[in-house]
Amino acid sequence: MVALYGSVHLSFVPEFSPGLEGVVAAETAVSEVDGANGRLIYRGGYLIEDLAPVANFEETAYLLWNGQLPNKIALETLRRQMTIARRLSDSARGAMSALDAQTDAMDTLRTTISAQGATKTLTTPSLEEAIALTAVVPTIVAAAHRRAKGIEVIAAREDLGHAANLLWMLEGKEPSAERVHWLDTYLVLLADHGLNASTFTARVIASTGSDLTSCVVGAIGALKGPAHGGAMYAARTMLDKIGHVDNVEPWMQKAHEEHRRFAGFGHRVYRTYDPRAKILRELAQTAAPDLYRLAARTEEVALKILHEAHPERPNATNVDFWASVVLTGVAIPKELFTCVFATSRVAGWTAHVLESLADLRIIRPASLWKGPQPGIKPLPLADR
Amino acid sequence: MVALYGSVHLSFVPEFSPGLEGVVAAETAVSEVDGANGRLIYRGGYLIEDLAPVANFEETAYLLWNGQLPNKIALETLRRQMTIARRLSDSARGAMSALDAQTDAMDTLRTTISAQGATKTLTTPSLEEAIALTAVVPTIVAAAHRRAKGIEVIAAREDLGHAANLLWMLEGKEPSAERVHWLDTYLVLLADHGLNASTFTARVIASTGSDLTSCVVGAIGALKGPAHGGAMYAARTMLDKIGHVDNVEPWMQKAHEEHRRFAGFGHRVYRTYDPRAKILRELAQTAAPDLYRLAARTEEVALKILHEAHPERPNATNVDFWASVVLTGVAIPKELFTCVFATSRVAGWTAHVLESLADLRIIRPASLWKGPQPGIKPLPLADR
């Protein structure tokens, strides 16, 4: 049987996998999600639970870009490159100022990064650009926040690292080592995760030979969606609505009866407890003890209800659930949760694009036609 | 055999198809590329060669969005909506002004559309937004061009259609009906083309529940690549370098010996002559008779060389080759070719996103791990 669809050298109807579930779209050595065993492996073969205690965000980004962890000299060089790149260009500053101060922070990030990375002629993605784009994200996120509050924007400090600088630029006071550590751990854990939708977006854009800024701008747009980066905000909002440990059971039961989805539960890939969620859950006990108790009870009830309804489904807590608790402990305003996710994942996006350059081939899938077969001629306007 | 890769409920190693060639990523009724038979079918079942003579760009966009061609009243309503939406917001105007006037026009388009579509809260993609984003593209493209030339930006005219307005805003004088017709035909022919890389980008971004502006901004980034929308510029540049009919044979032979690719030849999907290229080739005879002669000779020599080198390959002329000749006849500066492509394809991007809303599922493919298996523990910084 020869099917009518957008790629013709196959003579059978290929199976259609909605959402490309299980379809291999790339080979990669940047990260591997071993969903069956609940393992996340970063470049070099490191398990996330081994890496998180020994590396901060800068070291992790270096690993994803270069394939090995930096020594002290390499790390110092990277820190210096990032310090310089934290400054916004005049174009980027101007583009941001043109936006309404109450603009969605992700829209501000998308527009300002697009201006920051705009060039006169097409550039091939480079490590230098990856460092620059990664370095500047917290500057934009913090500035967007302070503009929305109507307070003066603060410049980065040369003596602070990446996580600390985000908090410094948000708040204008030096953050405690504890809060920096919690945020840094989050940034390490979320830096890459296989072919998630935003990383895949970056790779599709790169596949046409486009520039790195275009890849990152597209990825920001994908991350914004509530089924992706927007999930932390949804999880925190759910916890806010529940409000108190005593309300958990009735609130969740009612939500379940009304067929509302529980924010922060379910994941395409993991069939066991997400290894990142496990680390963040532990961190949450110290970072946000009150919210932790509410969240732990919510998780217990959610998993019970979900298991009773669908015993066959592996409805595990996802990373967004516990991440929202940890970021609350760091005192990140929830309107910025998705932007803080972008602060981390931009390392992965850029690492994937750089990796893909070695064997660039345009990503152009086929489609199944569900429209009418041709035959009818269109009428001119006068006869319609 | 159980493989270690990013989706675990399959117990075999799925075949990896680089570039997702032949992999079905969506069902669609927006357009169908029947590569085997050299047919392009637009929504409703219309063959492109039947549609182009009876519909202009606005009618085609209406068809892609709504599933049927508009009657006079519906078309008048659409024209009025587009007239209003051609105006840039203060944010967009400010963002554009912040960019260096010599910025790549596609980077200006990416940044300015991002500002134009920025909102305070997440919006679900709507037909109204699709119309607005489509309408405003020529305004940005023309303004980018005039800024680069250091001349005053011109506002759209209410009495002109979409193609005519682009020329009016570029040049500040009323274009001839002939030139409007050539440009309009180009805009109709390029408005959609199955799951090409930029349209696929838009669908991946939409699949997370993100907004329409994010989808369009991502798609602009993908279109920018030389393997996609950038191909027209490359084709025209090649013709410029050849320069004269007498140079064709030696120039192409030399390029072939030096393993340089011929711009404007080869396509992932078509195995016969691209039906759009056929229409544009005919148009080119009138639109740009001199360049037509050079291009026709170049095509003849290119196909001969390519066929001798790879008789098994269907090396057909692609749409970008003849489109570059027609747009030259319209007197579009070649730095704007990719932007003019975006002016057309934004109709398809937005139509695909609106279609995908009916059954939204996050697009998250699997990957094959080519890194080391986990086992080694990472060393802390002090020991590296």
Interface residues (C-beta under 8 A of the other chain):
Chain A: V2 L4 Y5 G6 S7 V8 H9 L10 P14 E15 F16 S17 P18 G19 L20 E21 G22 V23 V24 A25 A26 E27 T28 A29 V30 E32 V33 D34 G35 A36 R39 I41 R43 G44 G45 Y46 L47 D50 L51 V54 A55 E59 L69 P70 N71 K72 L75 D90 S91 A92 R93 G94 A95 S97 A98 L99 D100 Q102 T103 D104 D107 T108 R110 T111 S114 A115 G117 A118 T119 K120 T121 L122 G194 L195 N196 A197 S198 F200 T201 V204 I205 A206 S207 T208 G209 S210 D211 T213 S214 C215 V217 G218 A219 I220 G221 A222 L223 K224 G225 P226 A227 H228 G229 G230 R268 V269 R271 D359 L360 R361 I362 I363 R364 P365 A366 S367 L368 W369 K370 G371 P372 Q373 P374 G375 I376 K377 P378 L379 P380 L381 R384
Chain B: V2 L4 Y5 G6 S7 V8 H9 L10 P14 E15 F16 S17 P18 G19 L20 E21 G22 V23 V24 A25 A26 E27 T28 A29 V30 E32 V33 D34 G35 A36 R39 I41 R43 G44 G45 Y46 L47 D50 L51 V54 A55 E59 L69 P70 N71 K72 L75 D90 S91 A92 R93 G94 A95 S97 A98 L99 D100 Q102 T103 D104 D107 T108 R110 T111 S114 A115 G117 A118 T119 K120 T121 L122 G194 L195 N196 A197 S198 F200 T201 V204 I205 A206 S207 T208 G209 S210 D211 T213 S214 C215 V217 G218 A219 I220 G221 A222 L223 K224 G225 P226 A227 H228 G229 G230 R268 V269 R271 D359 L360 R361 I362 I363 R364 P365 A366 S367 L368 W369 K370 G371 P372 Q373 P374 G375 I376 K377 P378 L379 P380 L381 R384
